[in-house]
Amino acid sequence: MSNIDPAAHLLSHCGALQSGESFLLVVDASTQALAERFLTAARVLGAYAETAVIPVADRHGAEPPPFLVPMMQQADLVAGLTFKSLAHTRTRLAFTEAGGRYLSLPGYSESLLRDPAITADFHAQFERTRRITEAFTAGSWVRVATAAGTDIQLDIDGRVGNCCPGFVSGDYRLGSPPDIESNVSPVEDASEGIVVVDGSVACEEIGLLRAPITLHVAGGRIRRFESEIPEYVETCERLFARVASPLAYVLAECGVGLNPAATLTGNMLTDEGVLGCVHFGFGSNATVGGLNDVPFHIDFVFRQASLWIDGEPILLDGEPVIG
């Protein structure tokens, strides 16, 4: 896999870009230096390629400028190569609901492009991802626990699981390689328990953790942050308070990482997809099957998780039970 060009792999293997299609690359000042690699790969594939430059957003889930909408409408495949993710925006949702394919590539860098997780065989992991998604859709409740102290129960009754295989196709319009995951949006006011986050917090202010952060969740929302590193607590409190909405604290997503080539790096897309890790997203889930609509989304990743759906094991100490 090391001889594969990462940009070409992302566009062809993950993006299904074909000769004659239209490709739009969305960048900002943080990623503009990578643009030519993707544009060249697209043109080699025979696609018509152009770039849209947008301002650097201050948080994941913030809506992009309106001028981007008509440009996206003209494209078959859009890649959001931006500092912050556009995946949880109404703009992205409208584009994929209209039939477009969207690769969400936030926080990319030259070093990330060299990560083996980027050139994984995403299609080979699809069956396991699909089966876990079906279990989420059929389930009523989830319990997640770890040896580190996580123990929380989520209500998922009536919620539809999201299959995120890392590639896009006719059935799957949103992909976020190197992330391979299955996730579900829990009922917003019903999560209860403790989450001991010992992997990473997917933001540049924190990244890989040197000590755990404990989240106390009641009535579906974070009620308190704890850590032996005071700066972690201060940073979390500042990030959430900046949104100026209690909806930011809602436990909005439960995701299971399924990319066997991924390792924890502090980058959102590698960390969410690490096989054996579970992540909880807080904030927006209105574009992925939930009811919480707020321009904010942040993920907390923890290791060696066990996860049960209606009492049936899906992960045990980080090992998938479903093959």
N, C-alpha and C positions, 0 to 999 in steps of 0.2 A: 504493500500500500504506500510505501514511502516515496515511490516514483510518481505518484499521482499528483497532478497540479491541484492544490486545494480549491482555488477559485473555479476551475473547470468542473471539479467534482461536485461542488455545491450547486452549480447551475444546471449541470446535466443530470447527475445522479439524484440530487435532492430537489432541484427545481423543475426537472422534466422539460428544460428549455429545448425547443426544436428549431430547426432552420425555418426561416420565414416568420417566426413569431416576433412580437415586440416586447422588449425588456426595458424596464425602468429601474435605475439604481438610485435610491434615495440616500444621500450622504449629508453630513454636516462638517464643520471645521475639524472635528476630532478624527474623522475617517476619510477625508477627502484624498489623502495620500494613497489610500488603498484602491481608489476608484479605477485606475487604469488597468489593474490586474483583472478586475471583474468585467470591465468593458471589453478588454481584449479577448477574454475567454468567451464572452457572449458572441462576439463577432466571428470568432473561429468556428463557433457552432452554427453560424449562418443567421443569427438573429439580428434584428435592428435594435440598437442599444442607445439609450440616452441617459443623462444624469439630471437629477433634481437636487439642488442644494437648499437645505432648510436650516434655520437657526438651531443651535444646540439647546435641547430641552433641559429643564432642571429636574425632571423626575420621569420615571417610567409611567406610561399611560397618559401623558399630556398630549392633547390633540395637536397635530401639525397645522401649519398655515393653510388657509383655504385654497391657495393657488395649486396645492398638490393634488387636489381631488380630480380635476379634469385631466391632469397628466396621468394619474393612475388609471382612469377610466379607459385610456387609449392602450393600455398595456395588457399583455397576456400574463406576464410574470413581473412582479415587483419585489425587489430586495431592499429591505429597510436596514441599510448599513449605517446605523446612526449610534450616537453615544447612548441614548436612552431608547427603550423599546416602544414601538408603536403598536405592538400586538394587542394591547388592551384598550385600543381607541375605537371610537365609532367610525372613524375614517377607514381603518383597516377592515372592520366588520362589514361595512357597506360594500367595500371592494370585493371581498371574498364571497359575500352573499350574492353578488351580481355575477359570480362565476370566475373571478380572477384568482390567480395563485399568488400567495404571499410568503416569502422567506423572511423571517424576522431574525436579523443578524446584529443585535446591539452589542456595543462594547468590543467589537472586533479590533484586532491588532495583528502585526506581523507575527508576534509570538503565538497568538492563538491560531493563526493559519498553519503554523507548524505542529500544532498539537495533534497526536494520532486520533483523537476523538473526531476530528473534522473529516478524516478520510475513511471512517468506518463504513461498513456495509449496512446502511440503514434499513434496507429492504429485508435483510436477513433477520432483523429483530421484530418484524411487523407482527407476526402471529402472536407472540407473547403479549405485545402491547395491546393488540385487539382483544385478547381474552380477558385481560385485567380490566379494560374499559367496559366490556360487557358485564363483568362482575360488579363494577361500580354502578352501572345503570340498573341492574337488577336488584341491588342491595338497598337496605333500609338504614343501616348504621355501620360505622367504621370505628374500630379501636386501634390506636397506635401506641406502642410502648417501646422503650429502649432500656438497656442496662444502665444508661446514664441517668435515668429518672423520668423520662417522658412517659406520661400516661394520660391519654385524652380520648374522649369519645365524641364522635361527630354524627349528626343526623343527615343522611343523604337520601331520605325517602322522597321519591318523585324526581330526583335530580338525574340528569343524563351525563354519563361519563364522556370525557374528551380523549380521543385517540390521537396522540401527537407523535407520529413515527419518525419525525425529523425530515421527512420528504413530503412533497405535495403531489397531488394527483387529482383525478376527477372527483374522488370521494373526499379527499383531505386537502383543503384549500389553504391551510396555515401550517407552515413548518418552521421549526426553530433549531436547525442543526448548530452545534452537535447535540443538542438536547433531544433525547428520546424519552418520552414519558407517557404515562396514563394519568389523568387527573379528573377530579370531580369538584364541583362547587357545593360545599355543605350548606345546609339551611342556616341562614345568617345569624339567627339569635339562639342557636341551640348547642354550640360546641362548649364542652366543659372539661377542664383538666389542666395539666401542667405540661409544657413543652420545654425540654432542655436541649437547646440548640448548640451542638458541638462541632459543626462543620464550617458553615460560613453564613454570612448575611450578604445577599447579592446586591451590594452597592459599593461604590468606590470609597466611601467613608469608613467601611469596616472590612469587608472581604473575608479572607480566611481568619478563623478565630484562634486566639492564643489561650482563651479560657471560655467556658460556656456562658451563654446568655439564657436565663430562664424566663419564660413567658407564662404568666398566670392568666388563664383564659376562663371567663365566666360569662354566661349569657351571649356567647358567640364572639366576645371582644377581648382584646388584651386589656387587662386591668392593672398590670404592674410588670415592669422589667426588673430583673435582678442579675448581677454579675459581680465577680470579685474584681473586675476591672471597671472602675467607676466611669471611665470615658465611654465604654460601650453603652452603659445605661443613659448617659447624657446624650450620646449621639442618636440613639434610638428615640429618645423622648423628643429631641429636636426635629428629627426627620418626620415623625408623625405629627407633631404639633404644627409644623410648617404647612400642612394641608388644611388646617383650620376646620376640620370636620370630624365628628366622632365616627363617621363611616370608614375612615382610614384604618381604624383598629379592628375591623371585622375580619374574622378568619374566613377567607373567601375561596381558598383553594387548598386541596390536598393532592399532592402529586407524588408519583412513584418513578424514580429514575431507572432507566433500562438500557443505557449505552455502556456495554462492557469495556469499551476503550477509553472511557472518560475517567478522570481523576479530579479530586477537589483542587481548584486553582484560585478561587476567589472570584472567578468570572461566572456570571449568572447562568449562561447557557451550558457551560461544562458542568457546573455544580448541580443544577437541577436534573441533569441527565445521568449522574453517576449511579451505576447499578448498585442497589442495596441501600441507597439513601432515599429518604422521604423529605419533601419540602412542603412547608405551609406558606401560602401566599396571603398577604393581608391587604385589604383595600378593594380594588375593583374586581368584580367577576361578572358584570352585566353583559359582557361580550362573549362569555364562555359558559353560559347556562345558569348564571345566578341572577340575583336581584340588586346587588350592591353597586351603585353607579357613582363613582368618585374618581377624579383624575389622578389616581395614585395606585401603585402596586409594588410591593416589595416581598422578596422571598427569603425565608429562613430555612437552612438546610441542615439536617442532622443525620448521623451515621448509624449503621448497623441496626436498622429499624425492624421491628416486627409489626405487621399490619394484618388485621382481620376484617373481613366483610361479613356481617351477620354471623360471626363466630367462626367462619371458615378462613384458614390461614392463606394469605397471599404472599407475604414475606415473613421469614423467620430469621431473626438476627442478621438481616441484610441479604439473605439468600432467597431468591424467588422460588415459591412452591409451584407456581404455574409455569410449565415448560414452554 
